[in-house]
Structures are given as structure tokens and as C-alpha cells.
């Protein structure tokens, strides 16, 4: 059944062709009037300039890492293809985000112009633009995986079958490390840029000057809109790519450990291919009626996910049954249950994320009411809501792990159970990627509607789409964080297997009473908090610079407040760019450095503890931050819709402060943690041989 893996490259080309057709469809829409074109052009120019500078900086890191990996490979510490797999993983991760950003910056004015005609037209343009990035992510991901799979299969053709597939999956894990490294830099750097601009624009513009959001008189407004693209699209694209390929390569590696060989490796690859085809069909079910409320809009997007999920659930069984064959044997039905468990877990996490972050439900409405008594109470309420919201995802992921493990034969074969957990992560990510870039496009469209002085009805429509985008973005982060927990668990198992390959006689002692393991647990549990502290402080410092610059321009540029003079938008873009490039380095290096340091002083058992600790605390912290931030944002929009005094009221000013606190929660630190916990595991696997050599224990 090895021929069935050809579905992976076929589906990858189908995804890229469909993305191309969607992009052409978006481009055919009108950009609107000359002012709308001018504003969109300024956003596009700023985003391109930022990415050029960011990728130049990241290229230095990748060049250094490739040299290090080549040296390690030369001394026999790594497979010879590791440096090149690392490089291609990073390249395609960055390319996914770049293409997503290009279509997003082309779609913002087109969405605003479409919203002049109807809400449904605005939704279709924004959703199509978001879907382009989603299909580019899965298309490039499966393409790169397929190229490496077939190349390595040819290269190792002389080896015995079990050795051949082990050599293939070992090299492909390094490909995942490259994707994770790029994703972490892109998420952190883009997140610092976008949230520094967002905080600075809101604090001075809306709170101090009392002017509307996205008012063209605000010097930070273009930087804010640029940030939506470099952080929430380019950074998100790299993040999604990393999540997608990471779950597949981790599961493929576990298939080898479980003794399933090529059949086991083929299942996650073909499952991903089926997910692409199902998602293409699902996009045609997304539409809405005019004057739709948030629940109706959510249902419109959810309809596409449900259709895709149902198709995967139906097709997955014959896939697992026939591809698994006699190799998986009696466990085939259980393996299918693992896939189904991941699908259901993803849908449930998405629903409860909506419940805690959408202003259609009680939690966010209640949070909005706390703004009536000032900023302190809405901040307390948002933190409380985020902490409460971690309960259900943890239970869902716990049940998913339990069911997947035992259904796939974990009681009899430990590695078979872990393989089921990996497939659960693949199932969770198979239908959700098309909606994640939709939100930033809608947000930009609202800004253009405001700056181009379009009819108020247009802003009402774009605000509805933007509020929906906040919820879908939070939902997408929930999927990514949930799958990260499952994938990280699979990668921990892969790390242990890698050590056993390097030292077959090594006896692990992973008891919690073993001091190196316990110390590793504490260090790992601390790492997400250290990472969050560094990234939030980075946003705070950059935002302070923006606040000072915006105040200066309001003070020194005569006629700015009256609208007779134009602000210096480029200065704010430049400040955010420089801050992001400087501040992203240290947080991104943590995941590479800590496994080596801990491995040196605490040995391989200490590294296992590090990975377990970072996965458990990182998963919970990421969910809490993403949901708190999403709820604060939508509580503000709920008040802007007319509740509790509406725009300009004391409650609205308090909600703006809450949202200002929430923006680095949901768009910088929170979504970056899921990359951190996977990159820690990837780095531990890649440097396992080095850790074994230099360890003091």
C-alpha cells in the first residue's frame, strides 16, 4: 500500500491550485476609491518593509544553525541530511506566512469595498483571503514532507525496510525543528510589532485624545494595521505551518517505534491529504444573510468546518482499515477511534473557546458589565475568565489522550498507544486552518472604512466581521494549543526513543522522585512563564516608545487634531520594526539553549522532566492568555455596539484599558507558547546525540 502516499503530493498540488484560484477571485474584486487604494498601499508597503528586515535577521540565525548542524553531522552526531531538512522547514514556514500576508494586504480594501454592498460579500472576500493562507500552509507543508519522504526513501533504498523508515523519519523530525524555529521568530517578532502599535494607538488615540479607533489623525494607525498583517497573518501562517507538519512528522516517528513501518507512516500523511480535499469542499458552504448577528456569522463559518469534519470522519475508517492492513491488524478500529477522538476534541475545544470569548454568550457579556466600575474590575474579570476557561480544554485533551492511547492498543503496546495520540493531533488540525487569517483581513477592512470615511453602515458590517474574526482567531489558537499538547507528548516519546537508539543499554529513571527529573520538571514549568515575561515586557517597552512618539506628534504637528495636517505614519512603523527585531532574539533562543544546558547538567532524564514540565504549564498558560485576551477584545466591541453607554462612555474607556492589557496576551505571548513547547522537544531530539556526549550524568 506504499503507493497511497502519492495522495500526499497530489493533495498538496490541489491545495496550492485552489489557493491560487481563490487568490485570483479575491484580486478580481475592486479595491474601492482612490483613498482606499492609498491607505491599503501604505499598509502593504509597511508590511513588506518589515518582513524584508525580519527575514534578513532570521537568515543570520539559520545560517549559524546550519553551520552548527553541518559540524555535528560531520562528527557523526546527526544524520547527514539534517542541516538541509532544517533549512527547508524554516524556508517553507516563512514562505507560508509571506504568501498569506501578501493576499491579506491585497484583500483589506477589497473587503471594505465589498462590505459597501452587503455583509455576505464582505464575509466571502475576507474568508477567501483567509482560506488562501490556510491552503498554502497545508499545500506547502505536504509538498515539503512528500519531497523529503520520497528523496530519503530513494537514498536509503539499500537498507532493510525497518532501518530505512527509521532513517527517513529521523531526518524528517529535523525538518520540523526548522519550521518551529522560523515560526517562533515570526510569531514573537510579529506579535511584538503588532501589539506595540495596537497598545500605543489605543492608549493615546482612544483613551487620551478621545478620537475613534482607526482615526487617520492617529500617527500609529498605519503601524497598527501593518501589525495585523505581519503578526496575525505572516506570524500566524508560520505558526500554523509548524503545527501542521509537526503533528505529522511526530506521528510518523511514533509509527516506526510502534513497529508499523511504512503503513503507519502513510496514515498521517494520507489523513492530511484527505483533510485538504474535505476542506476545499467545506469552503463552499460558508455564506450568510444580511444583518446577521454574531451567532449566525459563527454558524456560517462553523458550517464549513462541520462539513469538512464529517467527510474526514467517514473517509478515515476505510483509510485506516486498508492502509493499516495486517501491520496494524486488530488495532485498526482503535486507530480510527483515535482520529475520531482528535476531530471531536478539536470541535469541542473550538466550541468552548467561542463560548468564553464571543460576545454572543454570557461570559463575555458579563465581563463587559464589569467595565461599569472601571479598568481594575474588567482586568480582574478577564483574568478570572481566562483561568476558568482552562478547565474544559484540559479535561477534553485529557480524555482525548486517554481514549486515543487505549483505543489504539496502548495497554498491550506502549508505542502503539502513543501513535494513537499522535494521530489524534493530526485529526484535530485537519479542518481548521482556513478561518485563521480571516480575522486580520476583516480588522484591516474596518480600519480602511474608518480612514476613508465610508458610510457608517460599512463600518457596522466590518465591525461585525472583525468581532467574528476575534472569535475565530481565538478558536484557531485553541486548536493549535490543544494539538500542541498532543504533539509535544508524542515528541517527548520520540526523544526517549532517540536516546534508546543512541544508547540501547541506557536505563531511564523517569520517576518523579528522581532528582534530575524533578528539577527538570520545575525548570520546564518555569520556562513558559519566563518566555511570557520576556515577550510581554518587549511589547510594553515598544508600546512606551509608540506612546511617546504619538504624544509628540499630537503636540508638535500643528493642525493634526483638526485634520488639516497629516501625521508621520512611517516613524511609528520604523519604531515598531526596530523594537520587534531587537526584542525577539532572546525569547526565541530559549527553546534551543535550555535543552542543551539541562542535558549537560541533569542528563537525559532531566531533559525528559524539562519537556514534561514545559508541556503541562505551557498548555494551560497559553489557553488562559488566549481566552482572556479574546474576551477583553470582544467585551470592548460589545460595548462599542451600544451596550453600557457605548463608545466614549466610562465603561468603554475601561474596556479599552482591558483590551490593551489583553492584546499581548492573545496575539504575542499566548500563541507563541505552543510553538515553544514543541520546539523544546524538537531541539531535544535533534541534539540528543550531543546531550548524551557532553552530559555530566
N, C-alpha and C positions, 0 to 999 in steps of 0.2 A: 504493500500500500504506500510505498515511498513516493510514488508519482503524485499522490494527492497533495503533497506540499507545494506542487506547482500552482495550486489555488492562491497561495500567498502572493507571489509576484503578479498573478493575473488580477487579483483584487486590489493590489497596490496601484496598478495602472488604471484600473476602473475608478478608484478614488481620486487619483490625480486628474483624470479626464473629466470627472464630474465636477471637481473643484474648479477646473478651467472653464467649464460651461457655466457654472454659477457666477464666476468672476465676470465673464463676458455679459451675462444677464444683468449683473449689477451695474457695470460700466455703461450699458446702453441707456440707463436712466439719466435724466437731466440733472446737472449739478445745481440748477436754480439760477438766480440772478447773479450779476457781476460781483456784488458784495459777498454773497455766499461763496462764490468761487475764490475770492480773495482771501477770506477767512480760512477756508479749507486749505488753500495753498500754503498759508503761513503755518498751519498745524503740520502739514505734510513736510514742509521744509525743516521745521524744528525737529520732528521725529527722525527724519533721515540723518540730520546732522548728529543727533545724539547717538543713534545706532552705529554710525560710522566710527565715532570716537570710542564707544563701548567695545565694539568688536576689535578695534585696534589694540585696546588694553588687554582684552581676554586672549588675543592671539599670542601675546608675550607669555602669559601663563601656560597656554597649551604648548608653545614651543619648548619651554623649560621642562614641562612634564613629559613630553615626547622624548627629549634627550635623556631624562632620568629613566624612563621606561626602556629605552634602547640599551642603556648601560646595564640595567638589571637583566634584560633579555640576553645580552652578550655574555653575562656571567651565569646564564642558565637558571636564573631566578624566576623567569617569566617565559611563556610561550613566545616564539619569535614574531607572531603577528599582533601581539598585544598593543604596541605603540600605534600601529596603523588603525586597529579597531577602535582604540581610544579616540583617535583623531577624527575618524568618520562619524562616530557617535556624537561628538561635540559639534561637528560641522552641520549635520542634518538637524540636530536640535536647534541650533541657531538659525538655520535656514527656514525651519517651520515658523518660528516667531517672526522672522523678517517678512516672509510672504504674507502671513496673517496681518502684520502691521500695514503692509502696502495696500491690501484690499480694504482694510478698516479706514485708512486715511482717505481712500477714494470714495468710500461709501457714506461718510458722515454727512456731507452736504446733500447727497442724493437721498438719504433717509429723511432729512429735514424737508426737502422738496417734495418727496412722496407723501409725507405726513400732511402737506398742504391740501392734498386731495382726499385722503382717508386714512384712518388708523390702520386698516388692514394693509394698505400699500406700504406704509411706513414699516410695519412689522415684517412684511415679506422682504423688503430690501435689507433691513438690518439683520434679519435671520439668515438670509442668503449669504451676506458678507461673513457672518459668524461661522456659517457652515463651511465656507471656503477654507478657513483656517483648520476647522475640525477634520476635514477630509485630507487636507495637505499633511496634517500631523500623522494620521494613520497611513496615508499613502506613502510618505517618505519613510516612516518607521518600518513598515513591512517590506518596502523596497530594499532598504539597507540591510535588514535582517536576512532577506532572501539572497542578496548578493553574497554576503558573508557565509551563509549556510551552504550554498552550492559551491562557492570557491573553496571553502575549507573541506567540504566533502570530497572534492576532486583532489585537493592537495594531500589529504590523508587517506587516499583510496587504497593504499597498500596495507593499511593497518587492519587488524581484526575488528569486526563490527563494533564490539563494546568499547575498545580503545579509540576507534575512530570517532564515535559520537561523543565520548568524553572529551577528546581533544577539541572538537568543534564547539561544544557548549562552554568549555573553559575560556576559549578565546572570545566568544560572544559576550561573556559576562563583562569583559573589559570594555567592550563597545557600550554597555550600559553605564559604566563609570564615566566615560566621556560625555554621554548625554546628560548625566546627572550633574557633572561639573559645570557644563555650559548653562544648564537650567538654573542652578543655584546662583551663578553670577548674574544671569539675565533677570531672575526674579528679584534678587536683592537690589541690584543696581537700578532696574526699572522701578521697583517699589519705592526706593528712596527718592528718586526723581519725582514720581507722580504724587506721592503723599506730601513731600515737602512743598510742592507747588499748591496742592489742594489745601493744606493747612494754612499756608501763608495767604492764599487768596480769600479763604473764608474768614480768617480772624480779622484781617484789616478791612476787606471789602464789605462783607455782610454784617459783621459784629460792630466794627468801629465806625466805618463810613456809612453804614446803613443802605448800601446800594444792592440791587438784586444779584443773585448768582449769575455768573457768566456775563456780567455787565462789561461792555467793551472799554469802559473807563478804568477798569481794574488792570494794573500792569501785569499781574500774574495770571490773567485769564487764559492767555495763549499757552503759557507753560503748563497750566492745569490740563488743558485739552491735549497738549503734546504728551503729557504724562499718562493720560488714559491709554494712549496707544503704545508707548514704549514699555509701560509697566503691565497694564491689564491686557494687552494683546501680544506684544513681542515676548514679554516675560512669561505670560501665561502659555503661549504657544510652545516655548522651550520646555516649560514645566509639564504640559500635557504629553509632549513627545517622550519625555523622560519617564513619566508614569506608565505610558503605554508600552514602550519597549522594555522597560524594567520588569514589568509583570510577566512579559512573555519569556525573556531570557532567564529569569529566575525559575519559572516553571519548567522550562526546557532543561535546566541544570538538575532540577529535582527529579525529572523523568529518568535521567541517567542513574541517579542514586537509587531510585526505586527499582531499577532493572528493567525499565520499559523500553529502553533503546530508542530507535528511530520512530517507532509508533507513538511513544509517549511524547517525544519532541514535536511530532507533527500535529498533535491535537491542539495545543495552544496557538500554533501558527495558523492552522486552518480555521480555528474558532475566531481568531481575529479577522480572517478573511470574510467569514460569514457575517460577522458584525458590521463590516463595511457595507456589504451588499444590503443587509437589512436596514442600515441607517440611511442609505440612499433612498430606499422606498419610503422610509419614515418621514423624510423631509417633505414629501408631497402631501402630508396630512396636516401641515401646520398652516392655519389660517384663522381669522377671527372676524367678528362683526364690528360695525362701527359702534362707538360709545360703549365698548366693553369694559367691565370692571376688572380688577386685578385677578379675581378668581377665574374669570372667563379667559383672560390672557394666559394665565398659568395653564389652564386646561388646553389651550391651543398648542403650547409648546410640549406639554406633557403627552398629548395625543401622539406626537411623533415618536417619543421615547417608548410609549406603551406598544405601539405597532412594531417598532424595531425589536423590543424585548420579547414580544410574543413570537415573532419569527425565529429569533435565536433559540428560544425555549423549545420550539417544535423541531428545528433542524439539528439541534445539538445532540439529541439522542441517537439518531442513526449515524451521525458523525462519530461519536464516541464508540458506538457499538461495532461499526465496521472497521474504523481505523485502529481502534484498540485491539481488535481481533483476539487471538489466543494469548497474546503477550500480556494484556491486562486481564483477560479471562473473566472470571466471576465478578471481578470488581467493576466491570464496565457500567452497570447500572448505578453503582455508588459514585463513580467518577462523574456521571451525568448529573447526579443529585448535587455534587459539589459545584458544578457550573450553575445549576438552577439556584442553589443557595446564594452564590455571588450575585446573580441577577436580582433576586428578591431582596437581598441585603442592600444593594445599591439603590433600588427603587424606594425601599423603606427609609434609608438614610436621606435620600432626596426629599421625600415627603416631610419628614420631621424637621429637616433643615428649613423647608418652606414654612412649616408651622411656627418655628421660632423666629424667623426673620421677615416674613411677609406681613405687610400691614393689613392683610385680609383676615388675619387671625388675632386672637386675644393677646398673646404675649407682647407683640409689638405695639398694639393699641394701648395696652396698659403701660408700657414703657413710655409712650408719648404723653400719657397723662401725668407722669412723674415730672415732666418738664414744667408743669404749672407752679412747682415750688422751687425751681431754679436748677442751675447746672449740676450742683452736687448730687441732688437726688436722681437725676437722669443718669449720671455716671454710675452711681451705686446700683441703680436698677439694671443698667446694661451689663455690668459685671456679674451681677446675680443671675441674670437671664442666661448669659453665656456659660456660667458654671453649671447651671441647671441643665442646659441643653446638651452637656456632655454625657449625661446618664444614658439616654436611649441609644446613641451611636455605639457606646462602649458595649452595651448589652447586645445590640444587633451584631456587632463584629465578633463578640464572644460566642454567640450562638452559631454564627457562620463558621468560625474556626472549629467549634466542637462538632457540628454536623458534617462539615467537609472532611475533617480528619477521620472520623469513624466511618462515615459512609463510603469513603474511598479505600477502606481496608487498613486504617491506622492501627487497629487493635492487634492485627497479625503482622503488619509490616510498617514500621515507623516511617520510613521514607515514602511509602505509598500514601500514608495519611498526609504528609507534608505536600506531596504532589497535588492532592485534592485541594489543599488550602491555596496553593498557587493558582490552580485553575479557577478557584472562586474569585480571586483578584482579577483574572483575565475576564471572567464573566461580568464582574462589576463595572469594568471600564468599557465594555463592548458597545454601549449605545448612547453615551452621554456627551461626546466631545463636540457635537455640532452647535450647542447652545452657549458655550462658554465665552466666545468672543462677541456674542450678540450685544451684551450689556454696554461695553465701552463705545460701540458704534452708536447706540441709542443715546448715551450720555453726551457724546460729541455733537450729535444732531440737535439735542436740546440747547447746547451752548451756541451753536450756529444760529438757531432760531432766535435766541435772545439777542445776539450781537448783530444780526441782520435785520432786527426789528420786524420780524414776521408777525402775522396775525396772532392774537392771543390763543386762538383755538389750536394753532400749530404747536405752541409750547405746551398746552394741556395734553395734546396727544404724545408729544415726545417725552413729557414727564411721566406719562403712564407707561410708555415703553422703557424709560430709564428705571422706574421703580421695579418693573418686571425684571429688568436686567440685573438689578441688585440681588433679587431673589434667585435668579438662575445662576448668577455668578457664585452666590453662597452655596447653592445646590451643587454646582460643579466642583467647588472646593471640598464639599462634604464627600463626594465620590472620590476625589483624588486623595483626600486624607484617609478615608476608610480603606481604599485599595493600598495605600502606602503602608498601613499597619500590616495587612496581609502579606504584601510583597516583602516587607522588611523581615517578617517572620520566616518567610521562605529563604531569604538571603542569609539569615543567621544560620539556618540549616546548611546552606551551601558553603558558608565559611567553615563550619565544622567538618563537612565532607572534604573540603580542600586541605585542611590540616591533616586529616586522616590519609589523604593521598600522599602528602609530603612526608608524613611520619606515621607509617602504618602501625607501628607499635606504641604510639602515644596513647596514654590513658587519660581521658578528660575527667576532671572532677568539677562538675558544674553545680555542686551543692551550694546552697545559699550560705552555708556555714563555712565554706572555703574562703579565707580572707581575700585573695585576689579577685574572686568572683563578686564578693560583697562590695569591695572597694570599687570595682568596675561598675557595678550597678549604681552606686552613688554618683560616680563621675558621669555616667551616661544619663542618669536622671537630671543632673545639673546642666548638662550641655544645652538642651533646648532653651533653658532659661538664660544662660549666658548668651546664646545666639540671639534670643529675642531682645535682651538688654542692649546688645551692640547695635542691632538694626533699628530699634526704636529710638535710641539716642542719636543715631545717624539721621533719622527723619527729623528729630527735634532740632538738632543743630542746623541742618539745612533749612528747615522751616523758619528758624530765627533769622537767618540771612535774608530770606524772602520777605519776611515781615518788615525788617529794617529797610529793604530796598523799596517795597511798595509804599511805606510811610514817607520815605524820602521823595519819591516821585509825586505823591499827593501834595507834599509840602512845597516842592521846588518847581514843578512844572505848572506854570500859570495857565489857567483855562482848562485844566484836566477834568475837574469835577463838573464844570459847566458843559463839557463835551466839545469845546472849541479847539482843544489840543489833543494830540494822540500820545498815549504812554509809550515808553520804551519797552516793548514786549521782549525784545531779543536779550536784554540784560537779565531778566528773570530766567529765561531759558538757559542762558550761559551759567548762571549761578547754580541752578539745579543740576546741570550736566557735570560741572566740576565737582560738586559735592558727591554726586552719585558715584563717579569714577573713583574718588578717594576713599569713600566710606565702605564700598562693597568688598574691598580686598580681604580684610581681617575676618569678617563673618564667614566668607566663602572658603577660607583656608582651614577653618576649624575641622571640617569633616575629613580633610586629607591628613592633617597633622596628628589629631588625637589618637586614632587607632595605632599609629606607629609609636607614639610616646607611651601609651598604655601598654602596648605589646612589649615594648622594651623593658619596662619596669615590673609589669604584672604578668607577663606571659600570655599565652593563647587563651587561658581560662579567664584572665582579666579582660581581654578583648570581648569574649562572649558576654561577660557581665555588662560591659560598656554598651554593647549593641542592644541587649535586653532592656537596660535602663533607659536608654535614649528612645527606644521604640514606644515603651509604655508611657513615659511622661510626655514625649513629643506628640503622640497621637491625641492625648487628652488636651494638652495646651493648645494645639492647632485648632481643634474643634471649638474650644471655648473662645479663642480670639476671633476666628472667622465668624462665628454666630453673633458674638457681642457687637462686632463692627457692622455686620449686616443689619442687625436690629436697630442700632443707633441711626444708621443712614436712613432706613425706611421709616423710623419714627419721625425723623425730621421731615421727610417728604409727606407723611401723613398729616402733619401739622400744616405744611405748606398747601395742602389740598383744602384747607378751610377749617380744620378742627382746632379746638383750644385757642382760638383767636387768629389763626392763620399767619401768613407772612408778616414780619415786622413786630409781632407780639412778643411779650417777655418769654412766653413759652417757646416761641420759635428761636429766639436768641439762645435760650438754654439748650435747645435741641441741636443748634449749630455747634455749640461747645461739645456736646456729647458726640456728635458726628466727627468733630475734629479729633477727639481722642480715639475714635473708632477706626479712622482711615488707616493708620499704620497697623492696627490690629488685623483688619480683614484683607489688606492689599499689600502689606510688606512682610511683617513677621509671620503671621498665621500661615499663609500658603507656602512660605519658604521652608517651614519646619518639616513638612512631609518630604521635601527633597533632601533635607539634612539627614534624616534618619535612614534614608535609602543609600545616600552617598557614603555615609559612615560604613554601612555593610559592604557596599561595592569596594571601597578602598581597603577594607579589611581583607576581602577575598583576594584582590589584586596583589596586595603587599604581604600576603600570608607567608610566602617563602622568606621574605626579608625579615618579618617578625620572628619566625622560627629561628633564623640565623643569629639575630642580634639580641634576642631576649635573654635577660639575666636569670629567668626562672624556667 
